[in-house]
Amino acid sequence: MFERYGFEPLETPVLEYEEVLTGKYGDEGDQLMYRFEDNGKRRVAMRYDQTVPTARVAAQYASVLPQPFKRYQIQPVWRAEIPKKEDIENLSNVILIPSH
């Protein structure tokens, strides 16, 4: 459906360096992140939503991204919380990046 309006898919990694994600969601978000040390002794965290990872991609590749940059993203996210009855365990987010 999004392609019909000129958007292309975008995928970001499940894991980000912990420092990329911490402090971006506030105290509550920081408490809800799955964090750990990987085999390379790096501190990493699983994405809580897609906003920060998507912003990282846009900032990191700003000089090479085509303009207009129209992308959509539908991927799972993980939150370290006890799901409420009405919640689902595996959450997904949809994010649209409009053209400038």
C-alpha positions as CSV (number, residue, x, y, z in Angstrom):
1,M,0.0,0.0,0.0
2,F,2.8,2.5,0.9
3,E,4.5,1.8,-2.4
4,R,1.5,3.1,-4.2
5,Y,2.3,6.6,-2.7
6,G,6.0,6.4,-3.6
7,F,7.4,5.0,-0.3
8,E,10.0,2.3,-0.3
9,P,10.7,-0.2,2.5
10,L,13.4,0.5,5.1
11,E,14.8,-2.0,7.7
12,T,17.0,-1.2,10.6
13,P,18.9,-3.6,12.8
14,V,17.2,-5.1,15.9
15,L,20.3,-4.3,17.9
16,E,21.8,-0.9,18.3
17,Y,24.7,0.2,20.5
18,E,23.2,0.9,23.9
19,E,24.4,4.5,23.9
20,V,22.4,5.2,20.7
21,L,19.1,4.2,22.4
22,T,19.5,5.2,26.1
23,G,18.2,8.6,27.1
24,K,16.2,9.0,23.9
25,Y,13.0,7.5,25.3
26,G,13.1,9.0,28.8
27,D,13.5,7.1,32.1
28,E,10.5,4.8,31.3
29,G,11.9,3.8,27.9
30,D,15.4,3.2,29.4
31,Q,13.9,0.8,31.9
32,L,11.9,-1.1,29.3
33,M,14.9,-1.9,27.0
34,Y,16.4,-5.3,26.7
35,R,20.2,-4.6,27.1
36,F,23.2,-6.9,27.2
37,E,26.8,-7.4,26.4
38,D,27.4,-9.2,23.1
39,N,30.3,-11.6,22.4
40,G,32.5,-8.7,21.4
41,K,32.0,-7.1,24.9
42,R,30.0,-4.3,23.3
43,R,26.9,-2.9,25.2
44,V,23.9,-3.3,22.9
45,A,20.1,-3.0,23.3
46,M,17.1,-4.2,21.3
47,R,15.0,-1.4,19.7
48,Y,12.1,-0.2,21.8
49,D,10.5,1.5,18.9
50,Q,11.7,2.5,15.5
51,T,12.1,6.3,15.9
52,V,15.7,6.4,17.1
53,P,17.0,3.7,14.8
54,T,15.4,5.4,11.8
55,A,16.7,8.8,12.8
56,R,20.2,7.3,13.2
57,V,20.0,5.9,9.6
58,A,18.8,9.2,8.3
59,A,21.6,11.1,10.1
60,Q,24.4,8.6,9.3
61,Y,23.6,8.5,5.6
62,A,22.2,12.0,5.0
63,S,24.8,12.9,2.4
64,V,24.1,9.8,0.2
65,L,20.3,9.4,0.7
66,P,18.2,10.2,-2.4
67,Q,15.9,13.2,-2.2
68,P,13.1,13.1,-1.6
69,F,13.7,10.3,0.9
70,K,10.4,8.5,1.3
71,R,10.5,5.3,3.3
72,Y,8.2,3.2,5.4
73,Q,9.2,0.7,8.1
74,I,7.2,-2.2,9.6
75,Q,9.3,-4.2,12.0
76,P,9.0,-5.9,15.4
77,V,10.0,-4.0,18.5
78,W,10.8,-5.4,22.0
79,R,9.9,-4.0,25.4
80,A,11.0,-5.5,28.6
81,E,7.7,-5.3,30.4
82,I,5.1,-7.7,31.6
83,P,2.4,-7.6,28.9
84,K,-1.0,-6.5,29.9
85,K,-3.9,-8.7,29.0
86,E,-4.8,-6.5,26.0
87,D,-1.2,-6.3,24.8
88,I,0.5,-8.7,22.4
89,E,3.9,-10.0,23.3
90,N,5.6,-9.3,19.9
91,L,4.9,-5.6,19.1
92,S,5.3,-4.1,15.7
93,N,5.6,-0.4,14.7
94,V,4.9,1.4,11.5
95,I,6.8,4.6,10.7
96,L,6.6,6.7,7.6
97,I,9.4,9.1,6.6
98,P,7.9,11.8,4.4
99,S,9.8,13.6,1.7
100,H,11.2,17.0,2.4
